[in-house]
Amino acid sequence: MTAHAPQHATQDDDETGETVDTETTRARPADGERMRRWRMVLGADSAESTGCTLTGQDAAMDGALDALYGGGGKKPGGRGGGGRSAGLGASAPSVARWLGDIRTYFPSSVVQVMQRDAIDRLGLSALLLEPEMLEAVDADVHLVGTLLSLNKAMPETTKETARAVVRKVVDDLEKRLESRTRATLTGALDRSARISRPRHRDIDWDRTIRANLKNYLTIPGADGEEATGTVVPERLIGYGRASQSVKKDVILCIDQSGSMAASVVYASVFGAVLASMRTLATRLVVFDTAVVDLTDQLDDPVDVLFGTQLGGGTDINRALAYCQSKITRPADTVVVLISDLYEGGIRDEMLKRVAAMKASGVQFVTLLALSDEGAPAYDHEHAAALGALGAPAFACTPDLFPDIMAAAIEKRPLPIPDKEAQP
């Protein structure tokens, strides 16, 4: 491979008055360094063409990459083509050493990507059933999803370790998401409880003034003084008095098909946070072709997660029928459907149920994903049909979810992140 030098170089005078080539003296890798970098990028196949032999930490890093991405052409998308043929094999000790190596040589974000690639490319899921392996990995949302998919095959000796791994990830997510979620939704609930005949101390003066600007009166000044003005508050707007009674009902309806693993993890954490708020009555329902109500486990999102069954078919219509049967206060209910919308049930019935719920006053939110990765593959036809019913389908990051819920509670337009990308 040929490296192309810049077409133009500039010249300046140094302190002695001599002319120097600033393009040459500018910080730029020498040929050896450039070849070393290309060798690291291209892999072992390039050793001869680059004329570069790696040593020390470079060789160790290359070995860790080669073990994962040098599949000898057996897997598509391998790093550097078909010449690499190392691999991790099926040995738990060798995988444990490799996990230690990548934590040594790469930052945590890269380590988590490499772990996911190892599980997908090299079929290491079975090794995650061993407690020693679980203790060696860096846990993240995607690893939790993998563990949940293996839940039924997990031996008893591994389950406690798996729960500890899941617990750590869930606790970290709760610390990250809880305070903002509670603050955002508490404000939305207070605003949604405004009353039109408030006591003096409960008046929302900002909204009252804006609502009565049409009643502005100009008062002429006396004895040559300047005129003044005032707003006549014909209609007072105030906050409802703080109450511990339930103000809104929230139903989270979660598709537990395999592609929704990260969404299931985040939704379970949010479900636990919402359930801890006394002014919200939160129900959590998961579904594939069957429907399971996990509301009684919402005090512990880890129990919720281990109560899911990732994989299988999808019957959205059946899940929505169950949710619809639990609605007692339509005007004060928010239903959040989290699904890629690949419906295995009765499509027309599903759409009729959504239309009926919206007609009764339910705020219906459709999320294609609740994760940091954006929208997965989804059924565009169903998404468009829901959008036509006033329930636009879009992907939502965990950081945006509190704002989505606040808008739904206040019956405002949803803050859709990228309208141009919506179906």
C-alpha positions in Angstrom: 0.0 0.0 0.0 1.4 3.4 -0.9 1.2 6.3 1.4 0.7 9.6 -0.3 2.7 12.6 0.8 1.1 16.1 0.7 1.4 17.8 -2.7 2.5 21.1 -1.3 5.1 22.0 1.3 5.5 25.4 2.9 8.7 27.1 3.8 9.6 29.5 6.6 12.7 31.1 8.1 14.1 29.7 11.3 15.8 31.9 14.0 19.1 31.7 12.1 17.6 33.0 8.9 17.8 29.7 7.1 14.9 28.3 5.1 13.3 25.2 6.6 10.6 22.9 5.2 7.8 23.3 7.8 5.8 20.4 6.3 8.8 18.1 6.9 9.5 19.4 10.4 5.9 19.3 11.4 5.1 16.4 13.8 4.6 13.5 11.4 5.3 9.9 11.8 8.5 8.7 10.2 8.3 5.9 7.6 9.0 3.2 10.2 6.2 4.5 12.5 3.8 4.8 9.6 4.5 1.2 8.6 4.1 0.1 12.2 0.6 1.7 12.3 -0.4 0.1 9.0 0.9 -3.3 10.2 -1.3 -2.9 13.3 -4.3 -2.0 11.2 -3.9 -4.7 8.5 -2.9 -7.6 10.7 -0.4 -10.4 10.3 -1.1 -10.8 6.6 0.7 -7.5 6.0 4.0 -8.4 7.8 5.8 -9.1 4.5 4.3 -6.2 2.5 4.9 -3.6 5.2 8.3 -5.0 6.2 7.4 -4.4 9.8 7.9 -6.8 12.7 6.0 -6.1 15.9 7.6 -6.5 19.3 6.7 -5.9 23.0 3.3 -4.5 23.7 2.5 -4.0 20.0 2.9 -7.7 19.5 0.7 -8.5 22.5 -2.0 -6.2 21.3 -1.8 -7.7 17.8 -2.1 -11.1 19.3 -5.2 -10.2 21.2 -6.8 -8.8 18.0 -5.7 -11.7 16.0 -7.3 -14.2 18.4 -10.6 -12.5 17.9 -10.6 -11.2 14.3 -8.2 -13.7 12.7 -10.7 -16.4 12.0 -9.0 -17.8 8.9 -11.8 -16.6 6.7 -14.4 -18.7 8.6 -16.4 -15.6 9.7 -17.4 -12.7 7.5 -16.0 -9.3 8.3 -12.8 -10.6 9.8 -10.0 -8.1 10.3 -7.4 -8.1 7.6 -8.8 -10.8 5.3 -8.6 -14.6 5.3 -5.0 -15.1 6.4 -5.5 -14.9 10.2 -6.1 -18.2 11.8 -5.5 -17.9 15.5 -8.7 -17.8 17.7 -9.5 -18.5 21.3 -10.6 -22.1 20.9 -12.9 -23.6 23.5 -10.5 -23.4 26.4 -11.8 -21.4 29.4 -8.3 -20.6 30.7 -7.2 -19.2 27.3 -10.3 -17.1 27.1 -9.7 -15.8 30.6 -6.2 -14.9 29.7 -7.4 -13.1 26.6 -10.0 -11.1 28.6 -7.2 -10.0 30.9 -5.0 -9.0 28.0 -7.6 -6.8 26.3 -8.4 -5.1 29.6 -4.6 -4.3 29.8 -4.2 -3.0 26.3 -7.5 -1.3 25.4 -9.9 1.2 27.1 -13.1 -0.1 28.7 -15.4 1.0 25.8 -13.2 -1.0 23.3 -13.1 -4.0 25.7 -16.9 -4.2 25.8 -17.1 -4.1 22.0 -14.5 -6.9 21.7 -16.3 -9.0 24.3 -19.5 -8.7 22.3 -17.7 -9.6 19.1 -16.1 -12.6 20.8 -19.5 -13.9 21.9 -21.0 -13.3 18.4 -18.1 -14.5 16.2 -16.5 -17.3 18.3 -19.6 -18.8 20.0 -18.4 -18.1 23.5 -21.9 -18.0 25.0 -21.4 -21.5 26.5 -18.4 -20.3 28.4 -20.4 -17.6 30.1 -22.2 -20.3 31.9 -19.0 -20.9 34.0 -18.7 -18.7 37.1 -15.0 -18.1 36.5 -15.7 -16.6 33.1 -18.4 -14.3 34.4 -16.1 -12.9 37.0 -13.5 -12.1 34.3 -15.7 -10.1 31.9 -16.5 -6.4 31.9 -20.3 -6.2 32.4 -22.5 -3.9 30.3 -26.1 -3.9 29.0 -25.3 -6.1 26.1 -23.6 -8.8 28.3 -26.7 -8.7 30.5 -28.9 -9.3 27.5 -26.7 -12.3 26.6 -27.0 -13.7 30.1 -30.7 -13.4 30.1 -30.9 -15.3 26.8 -29.0 -18.1 28.5 -31.0 -18.0 31.6 -32.9 -21.2 31.1 -29.7 -23.1 30.2 -27.7 -21.7 33.2 -26.6 -24.2 35.8 -27.4 -23.5 39.4 -23.7 -23.0 40.2 -23.6 -20.1 37.8 -26.9 -18.3 38.6 -25.7 -16.5 41.7 -22.6 -15.2 39.8 -24.9 -14.1 36.9 -27.2 -12.3 39.3 -24.3 -10.5 40.8 -23.1 -9.4 37.3 -26.6 -8.2 36.4 -27.0 -6.5 39.7 -23.9 -4.4 39.2 -25.0 -3.2 35.7 -28.5 -2.5 37.0 -27.2 -0.5 40.0 -25.0 1.5 37.7 -27.9 2.3 35.4 -30.1 3.3 38.3 -27.5 5.7 39.6 -27.2 7.2 36.2 -30.9 7.5 35.4 -32.9 7.8 38.6 -32.4 11.3 39.8 -33.1 13.0 36.4 -36.1 10.7 35.8 -37.7 11.5 39.1 -37.0 15.3 38.8 -38.4 15.5 35.3 -41.5 13.5 36.0 -42.3 15.1 39.3 -42.3 18.5 37.6 -44.5 17.1 34.8 -47.0 15.6 37.3 -47.1 18.9 39.3 -47.8 20.9 36.1 -50.4 18.4 34.9 -52.3 18.9 38.2 -52.9 22.7 37.7 -56.3 23.9 38.8 -58.4 26.9 37.7 -59.5 28.1 41.1 -56.4 28.1 43.2 -55.8 29.5 46.6 -53.6 32.7 46.5 -50.4 30.8 47.6 -51.0 28.2 44.9 -51.3 30.6 41.9 -48.9 30.1 39.1 -48.3 33.8 38.3 -46.3 33.2 35.2 -49.0 31.2 33.4 -51.8 33.3 34.8 -50.2 36.5 33.4 -49.6 34.9 30.0 -53.2 33.6 29.9 -54.6 37.1 30.6 -52.5 39.3 28.4 -55.5 40.0 26.2 -57.0 41.8 29.3 -54.2 44.3 29.5 -55.4 47.8 30.4 -53.7 51.1 30.1 -54.2 53.5 33.0 -53.7 57.2 32.3 -51.3 59.0 34.6 -52.5 61.7 36.9 -51.2 65.3 36.8 -48.9 64.7 33.8 -47.4 61.4 35.0 -46.7 58.6 32.5 -49.5 56.1 31.8 -49.2 52.7 33.4 -50.6 49.4 32.6 -52.0 46.3 34.3 -53.3 42.9 33.5 -56.7 42.0 34.7 -56.6 38.3 35.8 -60.0 37.1 34.7 -58.8 33.5 34.9 -56.4 32.2 37.6 -54.1 29.2 37.0 -52.6 27.4 39.9 -50.7 24.3 40.9 -52.6 21.5 42.5 -51.7 21.0 46.1 -49.2 18.3 46.8 -50.8 15.0 47.2 -49.7 11.4 47.7 -52.6 10.1 45.6 -51.9 8.5 42.3 -52.1 11.0 39.5 -51.2 9.0 36.4 -51.2 5.3 35.4 -48.2 4.1 33.3 -48.1 0.8 31.5 -44.8 -0.4 30.0 -45.4 -3.1 27.4 -42.1 -4.6 26.3 -41.3 -6.9 23.4 -38.9 -9.6 24.7 -37.8 -10.9 21.3 -34.1 -11.4 21.0 -33.3 -8.2 19.1 -34.8 -6.1 22.0 -32.4 -7.3 24.7 -30.9 -3.9 25.5 -34.4 -2.3 25.5 -35.6 -4.9 28.0 -32.8 -4.1 30.4 -33.3 -0.3 30.2 -37.1 -0.6 30.4 -36.9 -2.8 33.5 -34.7 -0.2 35.3 -37.0 2.6 34.3 -40.0 0.5 35.4 -38.5 0.2 38.9 -37.8 3.9 39.1 -41.3 4.8 38.0 -42.8 2.3 40.4 -41.0 4.0 43.3 -42.9 7.2 42.6 -46.1 7.3 44.7 -47.9 9.6 42.3 -47.5 7.0 39.5 -49.1 3.6 39.3 -46.8 1.6 37.1 -47.4 -1.7 35.4 -44.8 -3.7 33.5 -45.8 -6.3 30.9 -43.4 -8.4 28.8 -44.5 -10.5 25.8 -43.5 -12.8 23.0 -46.4 -15.0 21.9 -47.5 -15.1 25.5 -48.0 -12.2 27.9 -46.4 -12.0 31.4 -47.2 -9.3 34.0 -44.1 -8.6 36.1 -45.6 -5.7 38.0 -45.3 -7.5 41.4 -41.5 -7.7 40.9 -40.9 -4.1 40.1 -39.3 -3.4 43.4 -36.2 -5.3 42.1 -35.4 -4.9 38.4 -33.0 -7.8 38.6 -36.0 -10.1 39.4 -37.8 -8.5 36.5 -35.0 -9.2 34.1 -34.7 -12.9 35.2 -38.4 -13.2 34.8 -38.1 -12.4 31.1 -37.6 -15.0 28.3 -35.6 -13.4 25.5 -36.3 -14.8 22.1 -39.3 -16.5 20.5 -42.2 -15.1 18.5 -44.2 -11.9 18.8 -47.9 -11.2 19.4 -48.3 -7.5 19.9 -52.1 -7.7 19.6 -52.4 -10.1 22.5 -50.1 -7.9 24.7 -52.1 -4.8 23.9 -55.3 -6.6 24.6 -54.0 -7.4 28.1 -52.9 -3.9 28.7 -56.2 -2.5 27.5 -58.0 -4.7 30.0 -56.0 -3.0 32.8 -56.9 0.5 31.9 -59.4 2.1 34.3 -58.7 5.8 33.9 -58.0 6.3 30.1 -57.5 10.1 30.4 -54.9 9.6 33.0 -53.1 6.7 31.5 -49.8 6.5 29.4 -49.1 3.3 27.5 -45.6 2.8 26.2 -45.1 0.0 23.7 -41.5 -0.9 23.2 -41.2 -3.2 20.1 -39.6 -3.6 16.7 -43.2 -4.1 15.5 -42.7 -7.4 13.7 -46.2 -8.6 14.5 -46.9 -12.3 14.5 -50.5 -11.8 15.7 -53.4 -10.1 14.0 -52.2 -6.8 12.5 -55.6 -5.1 11.9 -56.7 -6.0 15.5 -53.5 -4.5 16.9 -54.1 -1.2 15.0 -57.7 -1.1 16.1 -56.7 -1.5 19.7 -54.3 1.4 19.5 -56.9 3.5 17.8 -59.5 2.6 20.5 -57.1 3.5 23.3 -56.2 6.8 21.8 -59.9 7.6 21.2 -60.6 7.0 24.9 -58.0 9.5 25.9 -55.0 7.2 26.5 -51.6 8.7 25.7 -49.9 6.1 23.5 -46.2 6.0 22.9 -44.4 3.7 20.5 -40.7 3.1 20.9 -38.8 1.0 18.4 -36.0 0.7 20.9 -34.9 2.1 24.3 -31.2 1.9 24.0 -28.1 3.9 23.0 -27.7 2.2 19.6 -30.7 3.8 17.8 -33.4 2.0 15.9 -32.9 -1.6 15.0 -34.5 -3.3 12.0 -38.2 -2.8 12.4 -41.5 -3.2 10.5 -41.8 0.0 8.5 -45.4 -0.7 7.4 -46.6 -1.1 10.9 -44.6 2.0 12.1 -46.2 4.1 9.4 -49.7 2.8 10.3 -49.2 3.7 13.9 -47.9 7.1 12.9 -51.1 7.7 10.9 -53.0 7.0 14.2 -51.1 9.7 16.0 -48.7 7.3 17.7 -45.4 7.9 15.7 -42.8 5.1 16.2 -39.2 6.1 16.9 -36.1 5.0 18.8 -35.3 6.6 22.1 -32.1 6.8 24.1 -32.3 6.2 27.9 -31.3 9.9 28.5 -34.3 11.1 26.4 -36.8 8.7 28.0 -37.7 11.0 31.0 -38.5 13.9 28.5 -40.7 11.5 26.4 -42.6 10.5 29.5 -43.0 14.1 30.8 -44.5 15.1 27.5 -46.9 12.2 27.5 -48.0 13.0 31.1 -48.6 16.6 30.2 -50.2 15.7 26.9 -47.7 17.7 24.9 -46.2 16.8 21.5 -43.5 14.2 22.0 -39.9 15.4 21.6 -39.1 13.0 18.7 -35.3 13.1 18.3 -35.0 13.1 14.5 -38.3 13.6 12.7 -36.7 13.3 9.2 -35.7 9.7 10.1 -39.2 8.7 11.2 -41.3 6.4 9.0 
